[in-house]
Amino acid sequence: MSATTAEKAAAKGGSADTGSGAEDERQGTTPRGPLPVTWLVLLGLALLLPTSALLWSGGWPDSLGVDAVTPLDSFADWVIENRQTHPLFLYFLLHISNVATDSVDGVHNLLESLGWAGVLGIAAALAWYVAGAGRKGLKTAGIAVGALAAIGLVDLWSPAMETLALMVVAVTAAAVLGTLLGLAAGLSDTAQRLLRPVLDTMQVLPSFAYLLPLVLIFGTGTPSALITTVIYAVPPMVRLTSLGLRGGAPAVLEASRSLGSTPWQRLWTARLPLARKEMLLGLNQTIMMALSMVVIAAVVGAGGLGESIYSALKSRDFGQGLVAGLAIVLIAVWLDRTTAAAGERSGAATGRWAAGIAAMVGAVALALGQILSRSWPESWTVDVTAPLNSAMEWVVNNFYQDVPVLGGTSAWAGNLTTWVLAPLNDGLQALPWWSVMLLAASLAWLVGTWRGAVTAVLALACIGMLGIWGPSMYTLSQVLVAVAIALLLGFALGILAARVGWAEKLLRPVFDTMQTLPQFIYLIPVVQLFNAGRVAAVTAAAVYALPAVVRITTQGLKNVAPATLEASRSLGATTWQQIRQVQWPLARPALLVAVNQGVVLVLAVVVIGGLVGGGGLGFDVVKGLTASELGTGLTAGVGIVCLGLMLDKLTQPSAARKPQ
């Protein structure tokens, strides 16, 4: 087949956009020939970069740097000196700390007083009620009971209740705050413009980075963990509430206005009901985001399941860490199914009889909770950590070294470090700052616009001025390798899942579990297989990003019109030609999104990789938290954000450059 198979097939299948050239002329733009320009730019960079590394010294000049660490450390010293006496702490921040602690303790005491039977019964009754009477309600209630009972069976009921108490308070606070901000963004264009960059920063900034000032102000414990979780979980609620308010049917709103309703009446009777599904989806996403912070909250003394995972990481106890991680997954599944069912159900009332039955079930459960033992019966537990540790030990013993032909994970780690990570880091460190900026600007311009190129340059300039150029290039080398591994595996598995039905069904539950497991879980097995160091951090980041890459790739390839594939088949295309010349070009926007998401998710593990020898910016953030070095930690966190911003512009084309 010729190189124009995709165009021929798309034309025959009725999917081609034959008017793109005319559209460009109508918009007053002249299409730029991407292939010649691309090759000329890449050829120029291939000649310039080695030359610049030989003739100029690498790194960022000290004369162009700004000392941000000293003033931040001075601020930290001032906070420590005045924390017990300053009115700001005594009459404002201290009250916030007390309210946070009392709220979580109160919910935890309530859960403990209900007993395991009471919690199970109330969870089942609530799930059945919100899902609606009938088979679906019973199924949702069964999932709630099964998930919580499984947690009890693995002897994690008590830490699960600690985690659940923190989640209840954090999600409630995030939902209320997110709804209020979402109302402002949905009703005011000015508020939306002001909130957008704030929300973007909240989602991109590593949680460890804003954990630093919170620990400095509130100390370790519940307040810092709670506020960090709320900050991380608020953005989805704000965005989806705003989206729901702005996406209401214009005809309904106009009818409400024509009936003489006031703005408050239109909001209460029309706009909020129309935005109900989006708001419940926002609540669902807020719960998932809050659960992803469980382990990070444990780092500052929140306890619960996160503490089990964190202690398992320090002791390399794979069984304990995996079981605690799966317990978090079970809580996520329970809450996800319950809130999703509430969002899918119509706005009609379930019925008085259904509410009465749900209340009766809850009352019976409460009574049983008072009669039976408050804690989960010890005789109803099963030890699964020992078999898991034995299985992991077998894997390490058989795959760490002396594997015929392959050599083992120890050899792979050494080869990856020697032949990939070390040369890439050395190359980036050897390049002068202006050549790295030129490289980033050129690549950003090729996939996007000149605005993207300027943004990438400014992000790198911020890194240099903060004096973290060296650690940033060290981190960048690991990010690039992790993204490359995730994309190679993700694209291959995505193609397989898109073309083989049974493969997609087999991979779906695996990736569902992988996406819900806390990031720390991946560190435990990779450290045992590869030892602490850069390879362990890179592997954990690649595995964490893999599910999203596979899902987006699969969806993009499956969205190619069947008529187009049939047309290519009629032209004599083989399976490989269909993939390479038809599906791959037509799915290019989705594949670029997969690359972008891979970068974002890899960066999310950069800080955690610093706990296992990843070094670079991640190590500086962890050092800032553990050693109370606010300046070092915050500047490293800003550096990670700047790296993410730069890589985003290199991997996400603008609307003007996307394929028509």
N, C-alpha and C positions, 0 to 999 in steps of 0.2 A: 504493500500500500504506500501511497505517497504521503508526504509530510502534511498535506492538507486534509487528512481524513476527517478530523474533527469538524472543519468547515463544511466539507461535503455532506457528512452525516447529519450535521445540524440543519443544513439547508434542506436535505431530503426529509428530515424528521419534523421540519416546520418550526425549529427553534432558533434559527439564525436571525440576527438583527441586521437586515440589509441596509438599514438607513443610518448607520452610525456615522458614516462620513458626512452625509448631508446634515446630520444633527450637529456635528462639530462645526460645520460651516455656519449653520444658523446661530450657534452660540458665539461665533466670532473667534474660534480658536483653530489653530492649525495642528493636525496630528503630527507628533514627533516620531520619527522612525526609531523605535526603541532598540532594535538589534544593533545597528551601526554605532549609535551613541553609547550603548552599554558596553560594547566591546572596546571602543576607543577609551572610555573612562577606565575600564578594568585594566587595559594594557598600560595606560599611563600610571595607574597606581602600582602595577606590578614592577614597573621600572623605577618609580620614585621611592617607594618604601624601602627597599634594600639599600638604595643609595643614601637616603636620609639617615638610616641606621648606621652606616659606615662613616659618614662625614660629620654628623652632629651627635651630641650626647643625648641619651634618653632621659625621660622623666620630665617633671615640671620644674621650672626655675623657682628657686626660693624667693626671689625678688618679687614675684607675682602672687605670692601667697598672703593670706590673711589669717591671723591667729584668732580662731573662734573658740579654741579649747580653754584658754586662760580665763576669759570673761565668764564662760559657762561654769567652770570650776569655782570661780569666785562667787557666783550666784549660789552654787551648791553649798559653799562654806557659810554664806549668809543665812541660808535656810536652816542649816544645822544649828547655827548659833542662836537663831531667833524662833525656832520652832516651839519652844515652851513658853515664850513670853510675848511675842508679837500679837496684837489684837486680831490680825487677819487669821492667824491660826487658832487663837483661843475662842473667838466668837463666830467663826464661819467654817473654816476647814475642819475643826475638831467636831463640830456638829454633823457635818457630812460623814465623817469617819464613823461617828457613833450611830447615825441612822443606818449606814450600810451594814455595820456589824450586827446591830439589833435586828434588822430586817432578815438577814440570812439566818441568824440564830433562831429567830422566831419561826420561820418556815421550817427549819430543820427540827425544832422541838415539836412542831405540829405533825410533821411526818412521822417522827418517832412515836408520838402519842397515838397516832392512828394504827400503828402496828402494820405488819406485812399484809395481813388480810384486808385491813381497811384501805391501804394504798392500792392493792390489786383491785378491790371492788369498785372504788371510786374511779380509777383509771378506766375500767371496763365500762362502767355506767356512762361516763362522760364520752368515751369513744363511740358507744352505741347511740347515744343521744345526738351528737353532732353529725354522725354519718347518716342518720335517718333510720326509721324502723324498717325492718326487713332483713334480707340476707346480707346486704352490704354492711348494715350496722353490726350484725353479729360477727361478720368477718373482721371488721375493724376492731371490735371489742376483743375478739380472739387474739389478734395480733398484739394488742396492749397487754393482755394477761400473759401470753406466751413470752413476750420480750422481758417483762419484769420477772416472771418466774424463772426464766433462764439465768438471769442475773443472780437470783437467789441460789440457784442450784450450783453455781460456780463459786459460792461463798463470797460474794462481793456486794451483798445487800447493804451493809452499813456504809461503806464508802460511796455506793451509788446514791444513797439518800443525801449524803453531804453534797455530792455533785448536783443532784436534783434541786436541792434547796438554793444553791448558788444560781442555777439556771433559771429557776422560777423568778427570783428577784431581778436578775440581770435582764431576762427577756421582757418582764413587765416594764422595767424602767426604759429599756430600749424601744419597746413598742409604743409607750406613751410619748416619749421624746420624739421618736421617729414619726409618729402620726402628726404631732404638732408642727414639726418642721416640714413634713410632707404637705400638710394643709397650706402652709405659707408658700411653699414652692409651687403647689398646684394652682393657687389662686393669684399669685403675683409673679410676673415675669422678672421683676427686679430681684425678688427673693431667690428665684431659681438660678439666676446668673451668679448671685453671691454664694449660694450653697454648693454649686457644682464643683468648683475647684477645692472646696473644703472636703467634700465627700470623696473626691478623687484621691486627695492626700491621705485621708483616713484609711482608705482601702489599700493604698500602695505602701504607705510607711510601715516598716516592720513593727509588729506589736511590741517587741522587745525595746524598741526605741522610745515609744511613749510610755512604756512601763518604767523607764528610768526616772523621769521627773515625778511620777506618781509614787514610786517607792521612796524617793527622796522626801516628798511631802508627807505621805501617810505612813511610811514604813512598810515592812513586810506584813502580810496578813490579808484579811478579807477585804478591806476597803480598796487597796490597790488592785487586787484581783477582780473585784466587782466592776470598778470604774473602767479598767482596761477592757473587760468583756463587753461592757455597754458601748464604749467607743467603737470597738471593732464590729459590733452587731447592728448599730443604728443605720448605716447607709442603705441597706436593702429596703428597710421599712420606709425611709424617706423617699427613695427613688420610685418605688412601686406605688406608694400613696399618691405622689405627684402625678405619676403616669395614669393612674385610675381616674383622678379628678379631671385631668386634661383630655382623657379619652372618652368621656361620657357622650352619649348620642346627642347631637345638636338638636334634633327634633324634640326630644324629651325636655331638654333644658329650655327650648324656646316655648314649648307648650306651658311649662311651669311659669315662665316669665309672663306669658300672655294672660294667665289667670290671676295676675296681680300679686304674686308671692314676693316677699322681701328676699334680699340676698341670703339672709340666715335661713329662711324657710326653704329656699332652693337648695342650699347646701345640705340641710338636714333631710329633706324629703326626696331630693332628686340626685344630687351629685354623689353623696356618700353611698346611697344604695347602689348606684351604678358602678361605683368603684369598689364594691364589696369584694369581688373575686381577687382583684389586684392587691387589695389590702391584706387579705388572708394569705395570698402568696407571699407578700412581704413579711408577714408574721412567720410563715414557714421558713423563709430564707434567713430571717433573724435568728430563729431557733438553731438552724444548722450552723450559722456563723458563730453563735455563742458556744455551741458544743465543741467547735474546732479550737476554742481557746482554753479548754479544760486543763490541758497539760501545762500550758504557759502560765495559767493562773496558779497551778501547783508550785511553779518555780518560786513564787513569792509567798508560799505558805497557805494556799487555799485548801489543801487537803483533798479528800475524795479520790475518785478514780484517777485523776491526773497525778496525784502523789504516788499511786501504785505504779504508774507508767514511768514517772521520772526516777523513782528509786530502782525500777527494773533496768532502766538505761544505765544508771551508775554501776549497778552490780552485774550487768549483762545477763539478766535473767529473762530469757526470751519467753518462756511460758507465762510468767507473771505479766509481762508487758503485753503480750498478745491477748491474753484473757481479759485484762482490764480494757484494752483497746476495743475488743469485741463487745464488752459491756457498754461502752460509749456508743458503739454502732447500734446496739439493740435499743438504747434510749432514743437515738436519732430516728430509727425506724418507727418506733412507737409514736413519737411526737409528729414525725413527718406524715404518717398515714392518718393520724387523727386530724391534723390541721388541713391536710389535702382533702380529706373527706368533707370537712366543713366548707372548704372553698368550692368544691364541686357541687354540693347540694344547693338546690334552688333556695331562694329567699323565703319561701313559704314556711310557716311554722310546722314543726313535726307533729304536733297534736298533744292535747292535754293528757291523753291516756299514755302516750309514749313518755312524756315528761314525768308522769306519775310512776311508771314502772322504773324509770331510771333513778328517781328519788328513792323508791323502795329498795332497789338493789344497793344503792349507796348506804342507806340506813342499816340494812342487814350486814353489809361489809363492816361498817363502823362498829356494830355490836360484836361481830366476830373478832374484830381487832382488839376489843377490850377484854374479851374472854380468853382468846388464845395468847400465845407468847408474842410480845412486841417485836422481838428480833426474829430473823428467819431461823427456823429450826436447824440446829447443827446436823441432825441425822438426815436432813434432806439435801445435803451438799455432796458434790462430787469433785475430787481433785483431778483437774485436767492439766495442771501446770507441769507435773512430773513427766507425763507422756510427751508433752510438747517439747520440753527441754531435752528429753532423750532423743526425739526425732531431730532436733536441731544439732545436737551433739553428733549424731550419725552423719548428718549432712556435712558438718565441718570436718569430721575425721576422714570422709571419703572424697571431699572436693577441695579441701584447702591446699593440698600439695600432692605431688607424686601421682597425678592423674595421667594415665597413658595418653600420649599424643597431645592432649590439651594442656597439661602441666599443672592445672589447678588455679584456684582463685588467687593464691599468693603470687604465682607467676604472672597472672593477668594484671594484678595491681601494680607489680613492678614494671611490666611492659607499658602499661598505660601511663604511668608516671614518667618513665624514661623517654618514651617515644612520642608522647602527645602532650601531657600536661606541662612538663618542664620546658620543652622547646617553645610551646605556645606562650607560656608566661615569660620566658626569657626574651622572646621576640617582641612582645608588647612592652616589656620594660625597656628594651633597647631603642624602641622608636621614640623620636622626639615628640613632644606634646602636639606641635602643630601638624605633624604628619598623621597622628591618630585622629585629630579633629578633621583633617581633610578626608581621611578614609571614611569616617562616620558621616560627614556631610555629603560625600559623593554617593554612598550607598542609600542614605535617606532620600536624596534627590531622585535617584533612579527608581525607587519604589513609590515615592510620594511626590511632594512638591518642595519648592525652595523653603517654605515655612517649616516643614519637617526637618530640613537640613539645618536651618537656623536653630531650631529647638534642640537638636542633637548636639550642636556645637556649644550652645549655652549650658547644657547639662554637663558636658565634659569640662567646660571652663569652671563651673561651680565646684566640681570635684577637685580640680587643680588648685583653685584658690583656697579651698579648705585644708590643703596640705595632706590629702589622702590619695594622691595619684598612684603611688606604688601599691598600697593595699587594694585599691580599686582595680588596677590592672591584674593583680593576682586573683581577685575574685572574678573578674571578667573572663579570665582564661578557664576557670572552672565552670562558669555559667555556659560558655560557648560549647564546651565538651559535653556537659550534661544535656543541653538542648539538642545537640547533634545526636546523642545516643537515644534520647526520647523520640526524636523525629524519625530516625531510622527504624526503630522497633515499632513506633506508632503507625507510621505509614504502611509498613508491611502488614501489621495486624489489622489495620483499617481496611486495606484492600481485601484481605482474606474475609473479614466480617461482612463487607459490602457485597461480595460475590458468592459466599457460601453461607446459606441460611443457618445450618446447624452450628457453624463456628460463631456466628453472632449470638445465638441463644446460649452457647456455652460460655462466651466471654462476658456477657452482660452481668450476671450475678457476681462474677469475680471483680469486675471493675466497679460495680456498685459498692461492694465492700471496701475496695481499695480507696475510693474517693471519700468514704466516710471515716476511715481509720485516721487517728491523729498522726501528724507528721512525725512525731517522735518514734512511733512504732517501727518505721522503716530503718531507723538508725541501729536498732538492736541487732538484727540479723546481719546487716552489711558490715558492722564493726567486727562481728565474730568471723565473718568470711574474708574480709579484706584488711582487718586491723584498722585502728584509728589513723586518720590521715585524709589527704585530699581525695583519694579514690573512694573511700567510704562516703564522704560528703557528696561527691559527684553522683555516685550510684544511687544514694537515697533520693537525691533531687530528681534524677531521671525517672526512677520508679514512681515517684509521687506525681510527676507530670504526665506519665504515660497514659492513664485512663482518659484524660480529657483529649489528648491528641488522637487516640484511637476513636473515640466517640465522634468527634467533629469530622475526622477524615471519613469515617463510615457514612455519616449522614450526608456529607458533601457528595460522595461518589454515588450514593443511592438516589440522590435528588436529580441526577442526570436523567433527562426524559427517556423513558423506555423506547419511544419511537426513534430517537436518535441512535440508541444502541442497536435497535433492529435494523436501521438503515446502514450502519457501519458493518453489521454482520452480512447484510445482503451484498455489500461491496467486497466481501471476501476477507474481512478482518479476522485475525486470530484473537484469542483471548488476551494475549499480551499486547497486541496492537490496539485492541479496544481500550485497555487500561491506559496505555501510554499516550495514544494519539486522540482518544475521544474523551474518556472519563476524566483523565488527569487535567487536560486543558480547560474543560468546561467546569470542573470543580475547583478551579484555581482560587476563587475568593474564599471558599471554605478552608482550603489548605493553608492559605495565608492566616486565617483566623486560628487554625490549629497551631501554626508556628508562634503566633503572638501569645496564645494562651500557654503554650509550653514555656515561653520565656517568663511569663508572669508567675507561673507555678514553681519554676525552678528558683526564681529569686525569693519566693516565699520560704524556701528551705535553706537559703544561704546562711541566715543567722543561726539556725539550728545546727547546720553543718559545722559551725564554729565550736560547738560542744564536743565534737569528735575529731578535732584536728584539721578542720577545713581551712583555718587561718583566714587572712584577709579581713574584709569588713565585718564578716560574721563574728570572728574572734574579738574584734574591737567592741562590737555591741555587747557581746556576752561579758567581756572584761569590764565595760562600763557599768553593767548591772551588778556583777558580783563584787567588784572592787570599789563601787561607789564613785566611779570616775565619769561624771555626767558629761563633761565636754567631749571626751573620747567616744563615748557611746552615742551621743546625739549626732556628732559629725559623721560617724560611720553610718548611722541610720539615714541621714540625708544623702550620703554617698550612694547607698543602695537605691534610694528613690531616684536619684539622678541616673544611675545605670539603667534602671527600669524604664525611665522616660526616654533615654537615648535608644535603647533596644526596641522600645515600642515603635519609635519612628522608623527604625530599620526593618521592621517586620509587618507593619500594617499600612497598606497603601491608602492614599486619600481617595475620596469618592471620584475625583476627576481622573484618577489613573486606573481605577478598577475596570476589568474587562466589561464591555457592553454585552 
